[in-house]
């Protein structure tokens, strides 16, 4: 299992989508597909992704990551946003050197 990211080619920005949480809540049920264009409205409407059960490991998701992801998706909703596997980012050197990773 690799990290997953949302990426906006128009702005050359990407953000962590939430690793296994994104896989389980978005990818596995078919809301997004690895290395494909994202329907941002569909992701924003996915209650299972945004409503994390509170426990000790979820604090970072609830307090930092998911609010940053929501801001990223809302900012780029009119652009072409992709859901990428970490391997794509590391294989494509221009993503590493010419893009900005948005930190939560």
N, C-alpha and C positions, 0 to 999 in steps of 0.2 A: 504494500500500500504506500503510495507516494503522496506527497502534499498536493493539494489542489488549489488553484488560484482562479480569480476572476481577472481578466485582462482587457484593457481598452487600447487597441492599436492606434486609434486616432490621437490619443493623448500620451501614448507610450507609458502607461501606468498599469501596475498590477497589484493585487492584494491577496493575501492568504484567505482562502474560502472557509477554512476550519477543519482541514485534515479529515479525520474519520467521521467527524460530525457532518461535514458536507457530503461525504460519500454516502453515509447512511440515510440522511434526511433529504438529499437532493438527487444524487446520482442513482442510487439503487432504486428508488421509486420512479425514476424517469423524468424528473423535473428538469434536469440538465443531462447532457451527454458529454463525456470526456472529449476534450479538444474540438468542441463544436460551439457554434454561435448560441448565445443564451437569450431566452425570452425573459427579459428583466422583470416585466410585470408578473410573470409566473413565479419567479423566485421571490419577489417581494410579497406575493400572496401566499407563500408556502408557510403556513402557521407552524408546522412541525420543525422547520429549520430555525425560526426566530424564537420559539418558546422552548428554551432549554430547561429541563428539570434542575432545580437548584440542588447542588451538592458540591463537595470541596473541589473537584476537578473542573466544574463548570464555571467557576467564578471568572476566569479569564475570558471565556466565551461571552458570558453575559455582560460583563463590565467593560471589556475593551474591544474584543475582536468583532463581534456581531454589530455593535453600533458603527464601527468603522466600515464594515462591509456594506451596511445599509447606506451610509453616506456615499460610499464609492458608487454603488449601483444607482442611487438617485442622481448623482452628478453625471454619470455616463449613460443614463437610460436611453438617451436619444442617439447614442453611438452604437457601434457594433461591439458588444462585449462577448468575450469568449470564456469558457470554462476550461482551464488548461491543467494538464498533468505536469508536475514539477519537471519531468524529463524533457518536455518540450522547451521549457525555459532554459535548462542547462545545455541542451543540444543546440539551441539557436543562440549563438554568442551575442548577436545584436540585442537580444532581450536582456541579457545580463549587463551589457555595457552602455546601451543607449536608452534603456527604459528605467523608470523609477519604481521601486517597490514602496507602496504606501504602508507605513507602519501604523498599527492601531494605537 
